[in-house]
Amino acid sequence: MKKSILNPTHPVTAIAICVAGLCTLASVNLQAKDLQVGRYSLFAATPTKAQAELLATTMTVRFPDRIQIVGEAVRYLLQRSGYRLANAESIGPDTASLFALPLPAVHRSLGPMTLRDALETLAGPAFHLVQDPVHRLVTFERCDGRQMAAQDIGSNIEMEVVQDED
């Protein structure tokens, strides 16, 4: 007796039915924001994290020789970021003095890191980054005494560990 391939108990037919079912399920699970770019490939039509949050852009920078002070370096980083530095009137005297400091040699080349991390690196641990996402402005504020004390305690612990190792 000859078995028919169309018999649902036949292995080939069963596999074909399963594959057809999976393809149907896969096409049902497609969402409006998914684009099919190949027979088996989907692409999510959503912005990347860096596109949605501009300060999360990963970058590597080598400052040109003309950049000599921290304020110039901050402005250079912000050039194509979509953010601007807050007006001089809204910057406190501590931040103004930070911007007037010479750019350390170790900061002449930064990255790869996020734009937020690069800005915070330039400012150092005594300042924290303040952003206004509505107007796309950034500035820095000096950390208060408690934050600085916590950072100092952490650095003292590291120094003690290093000293104990000798």
N, C-alpha and C positions, 0 to 999 in steps of 0.2 A: 504494500500500500504506500502510495506516495503522499508525503506531507506537504501541505501548501505553505508557502512562505507568508501568506496573509493571515495565517492562523495566529491569534493573539498570544498563544503560548509559545510560539516559535521565538528563539532568542533574538534573531535579527529584528523581528517585528517589535518585540518588547523594548529593545534598545531604541529603535526609531521613535516609538511612542514616548519614551522617557525624554529623549532629546527634544522632541517637539514640545513636550510639556515644559521643559526647562526654558526653552527659548520663549515660550509664551509668558512664563512667569517673569523672566528677565525683562521682557518688553513692557509688562504691566508695572514693574518696579521703577521704570524710568520716570524721572521727575521733570517738571517743566524747565528747570535750570540745568538739566543734563543735555549735552550735545553728543550725538553719536558721530565719532570721527573715523570710524572704521567698522568693519563687520563685527568685531568683538570688543571695540574700545569705546569708552565713554570719557567725556571731558566735562568737568563741573564748570559751568559758566558763572562762576562767582569770583569776586576780586580776591587777590592774594592778601595775606596779612599785611604786607608792606603797602599795598595799594589802599587798604582800608584804614590802616593806622600808619601815617606817614613817618613817625619817629621810629617805627619798627623796621625801616629799610636797612638792610645789611649793606655796609659799604667799607671800602678800604681807601684811605687817603694818604697822600704824601704832600705836605704843604709846600708850596713854592717858596723860594728864598725870600721873596718880598714880604711874606707873612712873618712878622717879628713879635707881635704881642698876642695875648690870649683873646682879646676882643676881636682882632682881625681873623683869628683862626675860627672863632665861633661864627662870625659872619660868612666866612668862606664855606663852612660846613652847611650853612643854611641856604646858600645861593639857589640851589635847584630843588630844595626839599618841599617847597610849598609853605614853609614857615618863615617868619621874620622875627628879628630881635625886637623886643619892646622898645618904645621910645626912650630916649635918654632921660626925660622928665620922670618916667615911672620906674627907673632903675635906682635902687638905693645907693648910698655912698660906698658900702662894702662891695657891692657888685661892680660899681664903676672902678674901684681900685683893683678888683680882680681883673677886669678887662684891660687895665693899663700895665699889668705884669708882663714880663718877657715870656715868650713861649719856651717852655723847657725843651731841651734837645730830644729828650725821650718821647715827647709828644709830637715831633715833626712828622712821624709816620704812625698812623693808627689803623687798626683793623686786621682782619675782617671783624667787624662788630656793628651793632645797630647804631643808628644815628643818635638815639637817646644815650647809649653807653658812651659814644664818642664825646658828646657834649658834657656828660657827667664826668668823664675822665679829664677833660680840659679844665673843668671847674674845680676838681679835687674834692676831698671829703668834707671840707668846711662849708660847702654850698650844695643845695639841692635844686634840681631843675623844676621850674614852674612853667606849665603850659596853659595857654588859653586856646582850646581846640575850636572854639567858635570863630575867633578872629585869626587863628593860626599864628599866635605870638608865643615866644618863649622868653624867659628871663631866668635869673637865678636869685635865690634868697639864701642868706647865710643861715646855717643851722643854728638852732638855739643851744643853750648851754648843756641841756640834758642829752641831746643827740651827740654833741661833741664829746661829752663825758663818756658816753657809751662807746664811742669810737676809740677814745683814748684808752679805756679799760681793755678793749680788744687788742690794741697795739701793744700795751704793756704786757699782756699775757703772752703774746707772740715773742716779745723781747725776752721775757723770763725763760720761755722754753728754749730759745736759741742760746741763752747764757748757760742754762743747765746742761746743754749738750756738750759744752766745751770741756 
